[in-house]
């Protein structure tokens, strides 16, 4: 809708108001608010509204990323492009291009984005918040309309995670049609072929939407093939203006051939080479959900969700450092038997969110009450003797050395109230109470039952407060403080090998997030946001050496405390503008001082103090800068990403050993060029060159999956997509 039409609509509403005013029986008419906007604004980033889906948002730093406005590589989920304008957003490359997004903020761990409460359409999709809080479910980005991010100061309402909430909102069907169809097909380097197909529409009071995605790729490195497919269906029935019921079922799976870690010499010689040809990883996850939206009264609304996460995560691997070759034994003329690990998830969650608006004096206030009940059973079978073959085969000879079950149950209640002290200034205090426990059963062949803890308690109380001062509709100041925690999880307790001891004295990590910022888009063509933040984490978990019965073991322990002080800055400036064209510059930059304030970790000679050391995988500087242009329906984006050097371990080891497992992760620069052309309302063409200058780099030396060492990020690649809608 253009400005002329909006003015006509406003004039029409005014005339209608005058007409109604002549009627003695109707004294007033409430007109819905509307805004005049310049619809040539093509920025994909915007803050979330004050209240969203019964969540209180005001006073937090928030971002909503409109995917349709990004000239990005959607088929391969290139994280540095999707989160280009999120300052401090760290992308960890793992599991091959296109399989999963590994994202973090503010110096946290990017492994499967597990520092966030992760959601799809508001439904929680973390696999198991007490067993393994990662999200193994992976929807296609072609199906996503927008990505919502709320930083850690909003943790009270949706979970205890330090990172905050990450919510993927799927596309809605065209409700003006009974049937619509969408296709987006992609081809690219390294054998990439991808197709996304969706149908949707509205028939009477029933709205439906479904998609199917399939992608295959040979991968940048040798022995890094992957295949993935995903499906989703949702049905929404609008009973009336006040009551709506929605049912969803989502599935994702992929099979990734894991090429193995490299050491520094291998990486320098040939970053595409592989050290493994028989390693595989495959998750298959189902997400069912039923969501009820009920407008109880003009001032009270209820959202009730019943959902689950069900499925399996399996791997078959020949374990070892990069310098341990996987070769045929000359005596047996066979490869060694591989290790098989299988997790099964049965997670059930119900959440209710009540929002009530009320008057206190002359001021409107918002009250939010949220509860969550979580019930889970997780089976973890590990270190099974697998086959000596080369294909994906998870059959096991005999029993697993570890065969455990974890049953968890918890109840959480969160209360927040947004007090408007003036029309512009609001303060929102809140509290979250969480109570629960996990019980373990099963066996570990190399540990006596007496040393295996049976019950883990989760009892948390967290407080928070946020404030928002709205200068005008386009400018605000915000500040907040919220406690957060990371509970001791199944993975922390169950040892990875016979040389590791279980610790029965682990304590939950507990800390807080604090931030203060200014967000402004009052000046035409200019948007900026600057945020100062602090993240404190006490009782961080790590490894130490201990003596037990005359032998030295590695034991998981609370190694110390950490503090991250930083600045996040975002600016988007349209420095040239014509009738049908424009040029923008943006920067999305963070500066972090992330260090240990106390603690000690294991070394060969004993335990070493780490006070003052930098936190692992937390770059001091992280900056993405770009120039974008649009001419009619053509959009072009040239982006540069700089990530400063980081350390792989808390000891800040500088010189890597022969294994490549620890050491500095060097800083790197990556350039991307992406274009999109909206041929018509029904056709779109996307072409991109990722890693334009073919930079050799890697983002992390992981200490856990997929194995310690260097995991090469992709070199230069070409991607082209064509999409149409009917």
N, C-alpha and C positions, 0 to 999 in steps of 0.2 A: 504494500500500500504506500503511495507517495504522499508528500506533504499536502498537495492540493486536495486529495481525497480525505485526508485527516481533517483539514479545515472545513470541508463541506460537512463531514460527520459531526464535528463540533458545533457548527451552525445549526444543523438539523436537531441535535439534542437540545440546544438552547431554545429553538422555536417550540419544540415539544414541551419543554418546561413551562414556557409562557402559556401555551394552550391549556395545560393541566391546571395552571394557577387560576384560570377563569372558572374552574369547576368548584363549586362550594364544598363538595364532598371530599375533595382531594386538595390538601393544603400544600403539601411538599412532594417533591420527587427526587429521590437519590440517584444521581448520575454516576456512572462508573468512571473512575479516573482513567485518563489516557494521556500519553506523552507525545510531544512532537520530537521526532528523531531524524537525524540524517542517515538514511538507510544505505548510504555508501560506506558506512563504517564496517570494514571487513575484519576487524580484530577478532580472533577466535577466543579471547580470554575475557571473562567478566566475573564479577563477584556474585556469590549466591545471595538470594533475597534474605531479609531479616528472619523470616519463618519459611521453612521448606519441608514439606511432607511431615509435619508435626515435630520437626526438630527446630530448636531455637538456634539461630545462626549468628545473630548480631553480636558484635564484640570479638569475633574470631577472624583470623586471616583465612580467606576462602578463595578458591578459583574454580571456575567452570570452563572447561575446554570444549568448544564447539568443533567436533571432528569434521563436519562438512566444509568448514572454512580453512582446513589445513591442507595445503598441497604436499601431503606427506606420503610415505611408503606404508600404506595400510596393510597390505597382504603379509608383510614380514614384521609388522608391529615395531618399527624402528623407534625405540623409546626416546632417543634424543630429539626426534622430530615431533612425536606426539606430545612430549612434555617440554618442548622447546622454550616456552615462555613461563615455565615454573622455576623461579630462582632457587638454587640449591637442590634441584632434583637430580639425584645421582642414578645413573643407569648402569647396571651390572650385566654384561653380556654372558649368557649361559644357556645351555640347552638348544643351541642353534637358533638361527634367525627365524622368527615367526612363531615359535612354540609358546613361550611365556614371556611376560614382562616382569623384570626384576628391578624394582624401583624403591628409592628411599629418599628421605629428606633429612637435613640437619644432622648429618654424620651418623645416621643409623645404618643398620645392616640391610642391604638390598636383596638378600636371598629370598626369592619368590615373594617379594613385597610383604614379608611376614611381620614387619613392624607396624602394619596398618590393620585396622578393622576393614576388611575388603568386602565389597557388596556389589551385587548386580540388581538393578532396579530396586535398591533398598534392602535386598535380601542378603544376609550374611553368607559368604562363600568360603571363609577360612575353613580348611579341612577339619581341624580339631584344635580348638583354642588352648587346650591343656595337654594334648599329646604331641601335636606337630602343627603349629598355627599357620603354616604356609598355605597358599592357595594353589592347589594342583589343577584346579579347573581353569580353562583358558578359552574365553570366547573370542571369535573373530572380531577384529576392530572394524571391519566393514559393517558389522551389525550395530555398532555403537553410535548413538547420536551425540552424546557428550560424556565427559569424564569430570566428576566433581571431586574436589579435594578440600578437606577441612583439616587444618594443622592440629597438632597435639593438644592445644588448649581447649578443644571441644570434646575431649575424650570422655567426659562424664556421661554423655547421653547414649553413646553407642558402644563403648568398650573401654578397656583399661590401657590400650596400646599407646606407646610413646609417639608413634608416627602420626596418629589421627585416623581419619576415615577416607577411604578411596572408594568411590562409587561409580560404577559403569552403568550408564543409563542407555538401554537399548532403544532402537528406533521404534516409532509408533507407525501404524499403517495410515494410509490416506482414508480418513473417515468419510470423505465425500463420494467414495466409490465402493461398490459391492465387491470388486476384485481389482487388485493391482499386482504388478510383478516387477521385481528389480533384479538386475544381474550386474555383477562387477567381475570381470575376468582379467587375470594378470599373468604376464610372462616376464621372465627376467634372467639374469646371469645365474650360473651354477645350477641350471636345470630347473629353475623355479616355474611352476605352473600352479595357478590357483583360480578357483571359481567360487563365487558367492551368489546364492540365489535366494530370493525372499518373496513371499506372497503375503497379502494382507487386504483388509477391507472391513466394511461394516454392513451388516444385514439386520435391520431392525434395531434392537437394543444390544445385539451381540457384535463385538469387535474382535477380529482375529488377526494374528500375525505369526508367521513361521519362516524359518530360514534353514538352509543347508549349505555348509562350506566344506570344501575339499582342497588340500594343498599338498604338493610334493616338491621336494628340493634335494639336490645332490649335496648341497652345502659348500661353503668356501674351502674347508679343509678336507683332506682325504678322509675317507671313512666317516663322513658326517651326514649321511643321508637322513632325511626325516619325512614322514608322512603324517598328516593330521586331518581330522574331520570333526565337525561340530554340527549339532542340530538344536533347534529351539522351537517351541510352540507356546503361544499364550492365547487364552480366551478371556475376554472381559465382558461381563454382562452388567449393563447399567439398569438397575431396577427402576430407579427414579433419580431425581436431581440430588438426593441425599445419600443413596446407597449404591455401592458398586462392589462387585465381586470379581476377582481376577485369579485365574489359575495358570501356572507356568510349569514347563518341564524343559530343562536344558541338559545337554550332554556334550562333553568334549573328550577327545582322546588323541594321543599322538604316539608315534614310535620314533625314537631318536637314537641313531647309532652314535655312540660316544667315542670321539676320536682319541681321547686320552690326553693327559697333561704333557707339556713340554718343559724342559729346563731352558736356561738362558742361552746356552750354546745352540740348542736345537732351534729356538725361536729366531736367533740371529741368522742361522744358516738357511732356514726355510720355514716360515711361520705357518705354511699350509700343510706341513707334514703331520703324520699321525703316529702315535705310539701304541694304539690299540685298534684292532679290527674286529674284536669279538664282544665288545661291550655295548649294551643296549639299556634303554630306559623307556618306560611306558606307563603313564597314568591314564585311567579311564574313570571319569567322574560324572555323576548324575546329580542334578539340582532340581528337586521338585519344590513347588511353593504354592500356597494359597494366600491371597491378600484380600482383606476386607477393608474398605474405606466407608466410614459411616459419619455423615454430618448430623450429629445428634441434635444440635440446635444451631441457631445462627452464630453462637459463640463457642460451641464445643464440638470437637471432631475427634474421631477415633480411627486409628490404623492398627489392624491386627494381622500378624503374619505367622503362618505355620510353615516351616521349611525344613529341608534336610540336605545333607551332603553324604552321598553314598558312592562307594567305588573302591578302586584298587590302584595302588602305585607299586610297580614291580621293576626290578632291575636284575640284569645278569652281567657280571663284570669279572675280569681278571684284575685284581687289585694290585697296587704297587705304585711307587714313585715313577717319574718320567724315565729315570735311568735304569729301571728294571724292565727288560724286554719281555714280551710275550712271544715266545718262540717254541717250536716243536722240540720235545725232548728226544734226543737221539736214541736213548735206550728203549723208550716205549713207542717212538714214532708217532706220538700224539701230543697235542697241546695239554697243558695242565687243566684240571677241572676248574670251572669258574664258580664264583660265589653268587648265590641267589638270595635276594631280599624281597619280601612281599609285605606290604601294609594293606589292611582292609579297613575301611572307614564306614561307620554307621552313626552319623551325627544327626540329631534331631533338635530343633530349636523352635521356640515360639516367643514372639515379641509383641508387646502391645505399647502403643504410643498415644497418649491422650493430650490434647492441646485445648486449653480453655482461655478465652479472652474475657477480661472483666475490668470494671472501672474501679479505680481507687482515687477518690476525690474527683478531679476533672481529667485524670490521666488514664489512658488505656494501659493495661498490663497483660502479660502473657504468662501462663503457668503450664509447665510441661511435666508429665509423669510418664516414665518409661519403665517397663519391666521386661526381663528376659529370663526364660527357663531353658536350660541347656542339658541335654542328656546324650551321652555318647558311649559307644563301645568301639575300641580300636584294637585290632589284632596286629601284632608286629612279629613277623617271622623272619629271622636273619641268619646269615652265615650257613645257608644250606649248600650242600655239595652239588653243584650243577654239572652240566655236560661238558665234554671236551670239544664240542663242535664249534661252529662259527656263526650260526644263525641265532635268532632270538628264540631261546628255549628256556623256560623257567621251571622245567621238571627237576625234582630233587631226588638224590639218592639217599635214602635213610631219613633221619630226622634233622630238623633245623637245630643248630647249636643254641639259638635263642628262640623261644616260642612263648611270647608274652601276650597278655590281654590287659588293656587299661579301660576301666569303666569310670566315667566321670559324670558328675551331676552338679549343677550350680543354679543359683537363683540370684538375680541382680535387680536392684531397684534404683532408679535415678530420678531425682526431683530437681527442677530448676524453675526459677521465677524471674521474669524480666520486668523490672520496675522502671517505668518511665518517670524520671524525676522532673523532666521538662519534655516538650515536644521533640527536642533534639538529643537529649542525654538519657541514656538507659544504663542500668546496672543489673547484671544477671548473676546472682549467687546460685550455687548448686552443690549437691551431694550425691555420691554413688556408693551404694552398699552392695557388696558381692560376697556370697557365702556358698561354699561348695567343697567337694573333695573328689579325689581319684583313688581307685583301688586297683592294685596290680595283682595278677595271678599268673602262674606259668612257671617256666624254668629257664635257667641259664646254666648250661652244662659245666662251665668252668668257674662258677661262683656258688658257694654254699647258700642254701635257702635263708639262713640266719642273717646274711649280709644283704639280702634283697628287701628294700622297704616295701611295705604292703599298702600303705595309705599316705596320700599327700593331701594336706588341707589347703584350701584357698579361701581365706577370709580377709576381705579388703574393705576399707573405708577410704574414700577419696573425696577431697573437697576442691572446689574451684570457684572462681569469680571472673566475670568479664564485664567490660564497660565499652560503650559505643557513644561517640559524640558526632552527630550528623550535622556538618556545617551547612550542607545543602544536599540536593538529590544526587550530586556527583562527587561529593568530597566528604570524607569522614576520618576521624581518629578512632583507633581501637586499641585496647590493651586487655590482657588476660593472664590468668595463672590457673593451672590445673595440675593436680597430682596424677601420677600415672604409675603403672607397675608392669613388670614382665614376670609372670609366675614361673617357678621351676616346672619344667615340662618333662614329659616322658623321655625325650631325646637327651636331656641333660643327665638323667639318672642311669639309663641303661648304657653300659660301657660298650665301646666299639670293638674291643679286642681283649684277650686274656691278660694283657699287661695294664689294664685300666681297672681301678678300684671304684666301687660305688661309694658315694658319700651320702651319709644319712643326716648330715648337718647343713645341707644347702638351704640358703635363705632366698626368698624372692627378691628380685631387683625392684627397687622402689625409688621414685624420684619425682620430678615435676618438669613441666614446660611453662615458660613465661615469655610474653611477647608484648611489644608496643609498636604501633605502626601508623602510617598515614597513607591513605588511598585517595587519589584525586584524578578526575577526568573532566574538570570544569572548563579547561581551556580547549577550544575546538582543535582537534587533530593531535592532542597530547594526552597521554595517560601515563601515570607513574604510581609506584607503590614502593615504600621503603619500610622495612620491618627490622627491628632489633629483637633478637631472641636469646634465650638461655635454656639449655636442656641439661638437667642434672640427673645422673643415674647412679644410685648407690648399690653396692653389692653386685657389681657386674660379675658375670660368670666366666671362668677360664680354667686353665690346667696348672696344677702344681705337682711337685714330686713329694712322695711320702714314703716312709719306711714301714713295712708290715711283715712281721715274722721273718726278719732278716733279709727281706728282698725290697727292692725299690720299685714303686708303682707310680703311674700317673693317676691323678685323681682330680675330678671336676670339683672346683671350689669357687667361692666368692673371692675374686682376686683383688677387688678394690673399687674405688669410686671414680667417676669421670664427670667433667664439666665441659660443655660446649657453648661458647659465646660467639654470636655471629650476627651478620647483617645480610639481609636479602633485599635486592634492589631490582625493580622491573620498570622499564621505560619503553614506551612505544610512541614514536613521533612521526606524523605524516608531514614530511618537510617539503613535498611538492604535490600539488593537487590541481587537476583539471576537471572538465565537465564529466569525462568518462574514464579518467585515469588518475593514478596517484602513486607516490613512492613513499615507503615507510622505512624507518630504521628502528630496530629494537635491540635492547640489551636485557638479559636476564642473568644476573650475576649474584654470587654469594661469596662472602669472606667468612671463614670459620676458624676459630681457635679452639680446637677439640683436643683436650688433653686429660690424662689421668691425674687426679689430685692425690691419690694414694693407692697403694697396692703392691703385690708381688706375684710373679709367675715363675713357672718351672724352667730351669736350665739344667744342662748336664751336671753341673757341679752343685746344684741345689736350687734355691729360690732367689730370684733377683728382684730388687726394688724397681718399680716402673713409674714412680712419681715424676711427673713432668713429661712423660712420653706422649706422643700423639696417638689418638685413637685410630684403630685399623680402618682402612678404606674410607677415611674422612679427609678429602682434599681441602687444603687451605683456601685455594681459589677454584671456583667452578663458574665458568662464564660462557654463555651462548649469546652470540650476536649475529644479527642478520639484516639484510636489505630485501624488502619485498616490494613488488610492484603489481599493479593491476591495470589492465587496459580492456575496457568493456568486460568480456567474460573470461579473459586470460589472466591468470595469476602466476607469478614467478617468485620463488624464494631462494636466496643464496644464504646459507647459514654456516657459521663457524662456531665450533665448540672447543673450548680449552678446559682441560681438567688437570689440576696440579698433581704433583707426585704424592703418593700415599705409601703406607707401610702395610705389610701383610700380617704382622703380629704385634702384640702389645710390647714386645721387647724392642721394637723399631729396628730390627735387623737390617743392616744396609747392604752387606755383601751376600748375595744368594749362595747357598751351598750347591753342590752338584745336582741335587734333586730339583732345585728351583722352587721348593715348597714355600720358602720365605724370602724376604728381601724387598727392596724398593720396587714399587710399581711406578715406572717413570711417567712424567707428565706427557700429555699428548694433545695434538691439534687435529681436528677432523672437519672437513668441508663437505657440505651436501648441497646439491642443486635440484630443486623440485619444481615442477610446473603442473598446472591443471587448466583445462579449457572446457568451459561449459558450452558445448556446441549448441545446445538448445535446452529447453526445460526438461527434455527427456534423455539427452545424451551428454556424457562427460568423458573427457580424455585426460589421463594423468601420465606424466613421464618424469622419471627421476634418475639422478646419478648419485649414488650413495658413496661416501668416502671418495670424493672427487679426485683427490691427489694420491689415492692409493697408499694411505698412511699405514705403516705396520705398528700396531699397538695392542695392548690388552688392558682390561679394566680392573682386574683383581687377581690375587693368588689365593684361591679359596682354601680353607683348612678342612672343609668337609666336602660333601658332594659338589661337583662331580669328581673331586680328587685334588690333592695338593699339587700345585705347580702353575704353569702359565697356560691360560686358555685364550687362544688368539681370537681377537675380534675380526670381523669380516673386512676384506679389502674392497677395492672398487667394484661396484656392481651397477648394472642398469636394470631398471624396472619400468614397465609400461602397462597401464591398465585402461580398459575401456568399459564404461558402464552405461546402462540404459534403463529406463523405467517405462512401464506401460500401464 
